[in-house]
């Protein structure tokens, strides 16, 4: 009886402690995932709504520093005519490397969050993300409701 009563008292705390440890492992895993993405990337291919991205529409450079994903864009025609550079777009990213497939959330400065999944293999990063307010993709196959982007790490 004493052992059973003790287990009933200890069990909830042991379970909470176990959940805390699991959360810490996931957080550490996410830090490692984020560290692996640090640096400069260039988009080499992609597809939006199932249509391949043309070379002039590829992202020329992305810089990942901490949890910031900064897209360095080319100036549009109006900016070129005025002799002004394009302004970069910085998103805050959140990774969950414990999920399968691994997930990435990209939040823009206005607070809109785009849900995606990713795969990092060596110096190749593949991201498949929802378009608009869509649901998180289930796999890395670009479809008519997703954007698929493939990046290569810039060697220094």
Residue pairs with C-beta under 8 A, 6 or more apart in sequence:
25 98
26 96
26 98
29 97
29 98
30 94
30 95
30 96
30 97
30 98
32 97
33 95
33 97
33 102
33 120
34 66
34 67
34 93
34 95
36 120
37 64
37 93
37 95
37 120
37 125
38 64
38 65
38 66
39 63
39 64
39 153
39 154
39 156
40 61
40 62
40 63
40 64
40 153
40 154
40 156
41 61
41 62
41 63
41 64
41 125
41 151
41 152
41 153
41 154
42 58
42 59
42 60
42 61
42 62
42 151
42 152
42 154
43 53
43 58
43 59
43 60
43 62
43 149
43 150
43 151
44 58
44 150
44 151
44 152
45 52
45 53
45 58
45 149
45 150
46 52
46 53
46 57
46 58
46 142
46 147
46 148
46 149
46 150
47 53
47 142
47 147
47 148
48 131
48 142
48 147
48 148
49 131
49 144
49 145
49 146
49 147
50 142
50 143
50 144
53 149
59 71
59 72
59 73
59 149
59 151
60 72
60 73
60 74
61 71
61 72
61 154
62 69
62 70
62 71
62 72
62 151
63 69
63 70
63 72
64 70
64 93
67 92
67 93
67 94
68 90
68 91
68 92
68 93
69 90
69 91
69 92
69 93
69 106
70 88
70 89
70 90
70 91
71 88
71 89
71 90
71 91
72 86
72 88
73 86
73 87
73 88
73 89
74 86
75 84
75 85
75 86
76 86
79 85
79 86
89 108
89 109
90 109
91 106
91 107
91 108
92 106
92 107
93 104
93 105
93 106
93 107
94 104
94 105
94 107
95 102
95 103
95 104
95 105
95 118
96 102
96 103
101 117
101 118
101 119
101 138
101 139
101 140
102 117
102 118
102 119
102 120
103 115
103 116
103 117
103 118
103 136
104 116
104 117
104 118
104 127
104 129
105 113
105 114
105 115
105 116
106 113
106 114
106 116
106 129
107 113
107 114
108 114
114 129
114 130
115 129
115 130
115 134
115 135
115 136
115 137
116 127
116 128
116 129
116 130
116 136
116 137
117 127
117 128
117 129
117 136
117 137
117 138
117 139
117 140
118 125
118 126
118 127
118 128
119 125
119 126
119 140
120 126
123 152
123 153
123 155
124 150
124 151
124 152
124 153
125 150
125 151
125 152
125 153
126 140
126 148
126 149
126 150
126 151
127 148
127 149
127 150
127 151
128 137
128 139
128 140
128 141
128 142
128 146
128 147
128 148
128 149
129 137
129 146
129 147
129 149
130 136
130 137
130 145
130 146
130 147
131 145
131 146
131 147
134 145
134 146
137 143
137 146
140 148
141 148
142 148
